[in-house]
Amino acid sequence: MMNRTRPLITLLFLLLAAGLGLGGCAPALVGVGTAAVAASSTEKGFSTSVSDTVIQAKIADKYLQKDIDLTEGVDVTVNDGSVLLTGKIETAEKKIEATRLAWKIKGVREVINEVQVTETSNLKDIAKDLAAAAQLRAKLIGDADISSLNYSIDVVNGIVYLSGVAETEAERERVIAHARELRFAKKVFNYILLSSDKRD
């Protein structure tokens, strides 16, 4: 009997700890509990499910503290440390912020941002930005000294925004150098963290 109740007690303790980190946000705590219980019954291991749920709760808390539009417009799904962002947001800047904040959470291994931007932009500029992002992604994949999955790339009006986690300073500098070589890159903003940096 004791062995059966221990996992449940552990789950409740972890959910309580995650909830306390949300600054008393009751709706978020309910979401965490529901997600954790549902996830624990899937093919994922119990500890992985709880870790993903904690990551999701921490990202939601980051969004709530930064901008209510992120909380309302961005849906967050976490699977084995891989974060998928979906939904709709008003500006490209807010989409980039959603990516940047997600990378700040410990345990995040990848961020895929599929959030749609509702503001209208020049189709020609959008095409250039997409081409630049694809070109940079290809450069990172082709560089044996870079783990390309550890980085997110956003290009808006020729400005390149880099985020993710680098193993070393040298790796971070290589990613930035590739970005600066892009034909349509006007400017490069670096939000890449080092694996040694403190993450929430």
Secondary structure, 3 states (H helix, E strand, C coil): CHHHHHHHHHHHHHHHHHHHCCCCCHHHHHHHHHHHHHHHCCCCCHHHHHHHHHHHHHHHHHHHHHCHHHHHHEEEEEECCEEEEEEEECCHHHHHHHHHHHHCCCCCCEEEECCEECCCCCHHHHHHHHHHHHHHHHHHHHCCCCCHHHEEEEEECCEEEEEEEECCHHHHHHHHHHHHCCCCCCEEEEEEEECCCCCC
